[in-house]
Amino acid sequence: MTKDDAYGNEPITAYWRGGEQGSLVTFVHVKLWLLVAILTPFALWGLFVVWRERQASRQGKCTTCGYSRAGIAEDAVCPECGKGCIRP
């Protein structure tokens, strides 16, 4: 049994039990709010990167460097950064 924190949140408990009697048992306790606090910035950054690339692509710019691709073939590499730009 785990003890709740001041807000009544119980930590996530994961454990692995070996197949033999007397084997080692490992417990991992992680507060859910801590897990969310750690992973949220990464998720938000990923969404921002995808949004920025889609905006650049819609505006006819290179998704890597933002260089205007007006008059350049869709399958050609960007003359500014040399990366291949994918248009939707």
N, C-alpha and C positions, 0 to 999 in steps of 0.2 A: 504494500500500500504506500502510495506516495502522499506527501503533504502538499496541500494546495497553497498557492501564494496568497497575498493579501486580496487579490481580485477574484479568487476562486478558480483560477486557471490551473489545471493539472498539467504537469510536464509530460511530454511525449516520452514513452518508455519503449525501447526496443531491446530485446534480449535474444541471445542465441544459446541454445543448449546443445551440448554434444550428445552423441548417440550412446556413449558408454556411461555406466554408473560412476559417479565421482569425477566426471569431467568438469572442466572449467566453464563457468557461466559468466557472461559479460553483460553488464547493464549500461545503457547509454541514456541519460536523461537530458532532454533538450526542451527548454521553454519555447512554446510555439511563437510567442512574440519576438523572441531572439532570432529564430529561424526566419521569420518574415522580415525583420529589420535587416538581416544580412542579405537576403536574396532580392528584396525589392529594388535597391539601386541598380543591380545588374539587369533586372527585367526592364526597368524604365530606360536604361541606357540602350538596350537592344531595340526597344520600341522607337526611341528617338533616332537611332541610326537607320532603321527601316523607313521611317517617315521622311527623313532627310534625303535618302536615296530616291524615294518615289517622287518627292517634290522636284528634285533636280532632273529626273527623267522626264517628268511631265513638262517641264520648262525647256526641254531640249538641251540640257547641260550634261556634262560628264558626271556620273554618279560618284566618282572618286575625288576629282579636284574642282568640279563646278565650272569648268571651261565651256563656253558656248560651242555647241556642235552644229551650229547653223551652216548648211551647205556641205556637210561631211556625210558620207555614206553611213548607213546604220551599222554595217558590219565592220567599219574601219576603226582602228584604234584611235584613241584621243591623241591629238598632236601635242598637247601640253604635258601629259603625264605618261603616255604610252600604254595605258590600261585599256583593255577592251570594254566598251560600254554597251550594256544590254538595254534596249528600249522595249517597253511593253507592247 
